[in-house]
Amino acid sequence: MSVILLILPDFLLIALGWVLLHRLGFDRTFFAGAEKLVYFVLFPALLFHSITRTPLDLNNTTVLLAASTGVMAGGIALAWLGRLAVRPDPAAHASVAQCGFRFNTYLALSLAGGLAWSGAQTTMAVLVGFAVPLSNIGAVHALASRHGGHALREIARNPFILATLAALACNLLRVPIPPALDATLGRLGSCAIAVGLLCVGATLSLQGGRAHAPLIAWMVAAKLVLLPPIALALAWALNLSTGERLVLLLFSALPTASSAHVLAARMGGDGRLVAVTMSIGTLLSAITLPLWLDAVT
């Protein structure tokens, strides 16, 4: 399948979300409720269901987990190097730093399912499952330390982290999931990608970030341009297979999570600035994702 055709359905859903808000009369209250539903119910269900469906063997996944951790560490390092590169306002940087390493899981699982490798979605679920706590801890810690919140409390009640940890525990301990519960979680999870991408489109905004243009440019470049080569280097160093290398590259090249601006707003950060950064990154990823994926296919 052409890479353009692979990513087109997801970006059409994003575009539809923008059209629904700006042209077809859906109001922001509707999308605020939808975002809340995705954040607290649909997305945790998707994570839990994806991770528990595929049995994990720590011996077989150690290398992938090392690669995932390496990509996350590289993204966090690039985000914080922005303080030296562009010397931004510290409060603005605390809000936007997460845009350098957080990733859009809706796109991750959707695009992985379309790759020409049968193990792609399983591999992506493993990468995402272990990376979500790392990315959220990094984002929550930065915001909590800057805006007077309590990082440990925010981390402890984050629904993404709770769902991931619960799923990993059930998977590794081989806790059986009742069929009815598994089917329910699967149906909730199947809604998460479509509704989540619609919400991404509704949050697209290019207004309000001009004063922080260098900071935005750094974070977008870090996520879409600088991080993928780190992933390729890690894939080579860890001797990953072609399929695993492709999935790791896709994971590293994803735009920032649409929930980033929600987290920033909830914790007293500059949600509007994060929304602008996320929007620019999402739009540009329609160009950069095919380029990176073509590089290894």
C-alpha positions as CSV (number, residue, x, y, z in Angstrom):
1,M,0.0,0.0,0.0
2,S,1.2,3.5,-0.8
3,V,2.3,5.4,2.2
4,I,0.1,8.3,1.1
5,L,-2.9,6.0,1.0
6,L,-1.9,4.6,4.4
7,I,-2.0,7.9,6.2
8,L,-4.8,9.5,4.1
9,P,-7.9,8.0,6.1
10,D,-6.5,9.3,9.4
11,F,-5.9,12.8,8.1
12,L,-9.3,12.8,6.5
13,L,-10.8,12.2,9.9
14,I,-8.7,15.0,11.3
15,A,-10.0,17.3,8.5
16,L,-13.6,16.2,9.2
17,G,-13.2,17.2,12.8
18,W,-12.1,20.7,11.7
19,V,-15.0,20.9,9.3
20,L,-17.5,19.8,12.0
21,L,-16.4,22.6,14.3
22,H,-15.8,25.4,11.9
23,R,-18.3,24.8,9.1
24,L,-21.1,22.5,10.2
25,G,-22.2,24.1,13.4
26,F,-20.8,21.6,16.0
27,D,-19.8,23.7,19.0
28,R,-16.7,23.5,21.3
29,T,-18.8,22.2,24.1
30,F,-19.5,19.0,22.1
31,F,-15.9,18.5,21.4
32,A,-14.9,19.3,25.0
33,G,-17.2,16.5,26.1
34,A,-15.9,14.2,23.4
35,E,-12.3,14.9,24.5
36,K,-13.2,14.1,28.1
37,L,-14.8,10.8,27.0
38,V,-11.7,9.9,25.0
39,Y,-9.3,10.9,27.8
40,F,-11.1,9.1,30.7
41,V,-12.8,6.2,29.0
42,L,-12.2,5.4,25.3
43,F,-8.4,5.8,25.2
44,P,-7.7,3.9,28.5
45,A,-9.9,1.1,27.2
46,L,-8.0,1.1,23.9
47,L,-4.7,0.9,25.7
48,F,-5.8,-1.9,28.1
49,H,-7.4,-3.9,25.3
50,S,-4.4,-3.6,22.9
51,I,-1.9,-4.6,25.5
52,T,-3.9,-7.5,27.0
53,R,-4.7,-9.0,23.6
54,T,-1.1,-9.9,22.8
55,P,0.8,-12.1,25.4
56,L,4.0,-10.4,26.3
57,D,7.3,-12.3,27.0
58,L,9.8,-10.1,28.7
59,N,12.7,-12.1,27.2
60,N,11.4,-11.4,23.7
61,T,10.4,-7.8,24.2
62,T,13.5,-6.5,26.1
63,V,15.1,-5.2,22.9
64,L,11.9,-3.4,21.8
65,L,11.5,-1.9,25.2
66,A,15.1,-0.7,25.2
67,A,14.4,0.9,21.8
68,S,11.2,2.5,23.0
69,T,12.9,3.9,26.1
70,G,15.8,5.1,23.9
71,V,13.4,7.0,21.6
72,M,11.6,8.5,24.6
73,A,14.9,9.6,26.2
74,G,16.0,11.1,23.0
75,G,12.8,13.1,22.6
76,I,12.9,14.3,26.2
77,A,16.6,15.4,25.7
78,L,15.7,17.2,22.5
79,A,12.8,19.0,24.2
80,W,14.9,20.2,27.0
81,L,17.8,21.2,24.7
82,G,15.3,23.7,23.4
83,R,16.0,25.8,26.5
84,L,19.6,26.2,25.4
85,A,18.8,26.5,21.6
86,V,16.1,29.2,21.7
87,R,16.2,30.4,25.3
88,P,12.4,30.6,25.7
89,D,10.2,31.8,28.5
90,P,10.5,29.1,31.2
91,A,6.8,28.9,31.7
92,A,6.1,28.5,28.0
93,H,8.8,25.9,27.7
94,A,7.3,23.9,30.6
95,S,4.0,23.7,28.7
96,V,5.4,23.0,25.3
97,A,8.2,20.6,26.2
98,Q,5.9,17.6,26.0
99,C,5.4,18.4,22.3
100,G,9.0,17.2,21.7
101,F,8.4,13.6,22.9
102,R,4.7,12.8,23.3
103,F,3.1,11.0,20.4
104,N,-0.4,10.6,18.9
105,T,-1.4,7.1,19.9
106,Y,-4.5,7.2,17.7
107,L,-2.3,7.6,14.7
108,A,0.2,5.1,16.0
109,L,-2.2,2.2,16.3
110,S,-4.2,3.1,13.2
111,L,-1.2,3.5,10.9
112,A,0.6,0.4,12.3
113,G,-2.5,-1.6,11.4
114,G,-2.1,-0.6,7.8
115,L,1.6,-1.5,7.5
116,A,2.5,-4.5,5.3
117,W,3.7,-6.6,8.2
118,S,1.5,-8.8,10.2
119,G,3.2,-8.1,13.5
120,A,3.2,-4.3,13.1
121,Q,0.2,-3.5,15.4
122,T,1.3,-5.9,18.1
123,T,4.8,-4.4,18.1
124,M,3.3,-0.9,18.2
125,A,1.1,-1.8,21.1
126,V,4.2,-3.0,23.0
127,L,6.1,0.2,22.2
128,V,3.1,2.4,23.1
129,G,2.2,0.5,26.2
130,F,5.6,1.1,27.8
131,A,6.1,4.6,26.4
132,V,2.8,6.1,27.6
133,P,3.9,6.1,31.3
134,L,7.3,7.6,30.3
135,S,5.8,10.3,28.2
136,N,3.1,11.2,30.6
137,I,5.5,11.2,33.6
138,G,7.8,13.6,31.7
139,A,4.9,15.9,30.7
140,V,3.2,15.9,34.1
141,H,6.5,16.4,35.9
142,A,7.4,19.4,33.8
143,L,4.0,21.0,34.2
144,A,3.6,20.2,37.9
145,S,7.1,21.5,38.8
146,R,6.5,24.7,37.0
147,H,2.9,25.5,37.8
148,G,2.7,24.5,41.4
149,G,1.0,21.1,41.0
150,H,2.0,17.8,42.7
151,A,3.7,15.6,40.1
152,L,3.3,12.4,42.0
153,R,-0.4,13.0,42.6
154,E,-1.0,13.8,38.9
155,I,0.9,10.8,37.7
156,A,-0.9,8.5,40.2
157,R,-4.3,9.4,38.9
158,N,-3.5,9.8,35.2
159,P,-5.9,7.4,33.3
160,F,-3.4,6.6,30.6
161,I,-0.8,5.4,33.1
162,L,-3.3,3.6,35.3
163,A,-4.7,1.7,32.2
164,T,-1.3,0.8,31.0
165,L,0.0,-0.4,34.3
166,A,-3.2,-2.5,34.9
167,A,-2.9,-4.0,31.4
168,L,0.8,-4.9,31.8
169,A,0.1,-6.5,35.2
170,C,-2.8,-8.6,33.7
171,N,-0.7,-9.5,30.7
172,L,2.5,-10.5,32.5
173,L,0.7,-12.3,35.3
174,R,-1.6,-14.0,32.7
175,V,-4.7,-12.8,34.4
176,P,-7.7,-13.9,32.3
177,I,-10.0,-11.2,31.0
178,P,-13.7,-12.3,30.9
179,P,-14.9,-12.5,27.3
180,A,-17.8,-10.0,27.9
181,L,-15.4,-7.5,29.5
182,D,-12.9,-8.0,26.7
183,A,-15.5,-7.4,24.0
184,T,-16.8,-4.3,25.8
185,L,-13.2,-2.9,26.0
186,G,-12.7,-3.7,22.4
187,R,-15.8,-1.8,21.3
188,L,-14.8,1.2,23.4
189,G,-11.3,1.1,22.0
190,S,-12.5,0.9,18.4
191,C,-14.3,4.2,19.0
192,A,-11.2,5.8,20.5
193,I,-9.3,6.2,17.2
194,A,-12.1,7.7,15.2
195,V,-13.4,10.0,17.9
196,G,-9.9,10.9,19.0
197,L,-8.9,11.9,15.5
198,L,-12.0,14.0,15.1
199,C,-11.1,15.8,18.3
200,V,-7.6,16.4,16.9
201,G,-9.1,18.1,13.9
202,A,-11.4,20.2,16.2
203,T,-8.4,21.4,18.2
204,L,-6.3,22.5,15.3
205,S,-5.5,26.1,15.7
206,L,-2.8,28.4,14.2
207,Q,-3.6,31.4,16.3
208,G,-1.8,32.6,19.4
209,G,1.7,31.3,19.0
210,R,3.5,34.1,17.1
211,A,5.3,35.4,20.2
212,H,6.8,31.9,20.8
213,A,7.7,31.1,17.1
214,P,11.3,29.9,17.8
215,L,10.1,27.6,20.6
216,I,7.3,26.1,18.4
217,A,9.7,25.6,15.5
218,W,12.2,23.9,17.8
219,M,9.7,21.5,19.2
220,V,8.1,20.6,15.9
221,A,11.6,20.1,14.3
222,A,12.7,18.0,17.3
223,K,9.7,15.7,17.0
224,L,9.3,15.3,13.2
225,V,12.9,15.8,12.0
226,L,15.5,15.2,14.7
227,L,14.0,12.3,16.6
228,P,13.5,9.8,13.7
229,P,17.2,9.5,12.9
230,I,17.8,8.7,16.6
231,A,15.2,5.9,16.2
232,L,17.0,4.6,13.1
233,A,20.3,4.6,14.9
234,L,18.8,2.7,17.8
235,A,17.3,0.2,15.4
236,W,20.6,-0.4,13.8
237,A,22.5,-0.7,17.1
238,L,19.9,-3.1,18.5
239,N,19.8,-5.1,15.3
240,L,16.0,-4.9,14.9
241,S,14.3,-6.7,12.0
242,T,13.0,-4.7,9.0
243,G,9.5,-4.8,10.3
244,E,10.5,-3.7,13.8
245,R,12.7,-1.0,12.4
246,L,9.7,0.3,10.4
247,V,7.4,0.4,13.4
248,L,10.0,2.1,15.6
249,L,10.6,4.7,13.0
250,L,6.8,5.3,12.7
251,F,6.6,5.6,16.5
252,S,9.3,8.2,16.6
253,A,8.0,10.3,13.7
254,L,4.4,10.7,15.0
255,P,3.1,14.1,15.8
256,T,2.4,15.2,19.3
257,A,-0.6,13.7,21.2
258,S,-3.8,15.7,20.8
259,S,-4.4,15.4,24.5
260,A,-1.2,17.5,25.2
261,H,-3.1,20.7,25.2
262,V,-5.8,19.2,27.5
263,L,-3.1,18.2,30.0
264,A,-1.5,21.6,29.9
265,A,-4.8,23.4,30.5
266,R,-5.8,21.1,33.3
267,M,-2.5,21.7,35.1
268,G,-2.3,25.5,34.7
269,G,-0.1,25.6,31.7
270,D,-0.5,27.5,28.4
271,G,-3.0,25.1,26.6
272,R,-3.4,27.5,23.6
273,L,0.3,27.5,22.9
274,V,0.4,23.7,23.1
275,A,-2.6,23.5,20.8
276,V,-0.8,25.7,18.2
277,T,2.4,23.6,18.4
278,M,0.4,20.3,18.2
279,S,-1.6,21.7,15.2
280,I,1.5,22.7,13.2
281,G,3.2,19.4,14.0
282,T,0.1,17.4,13.0
283,L,-0.3,19.3,9.7
284,L,3.4,19.0,8.8
285,S,3.5,15.3,9.7
286,A,1.3,14.7,6.6
287,I,4.5,15.5,4.7
288,T,7.2,14.1,7.0
289,L,5.6,10.7,7.8
290,P,5.5,9.5,4.2
291,L,9.1,10.7,3.7
292,W,10.4,8.7,6.7
293,L,8.4,5.6,6.0
294,D,9.6,5.6,2.4
295,A,13.1,5.7,3.7
296,V,12.9,2.2,5.1
297,T,10.4,0.6,2.7
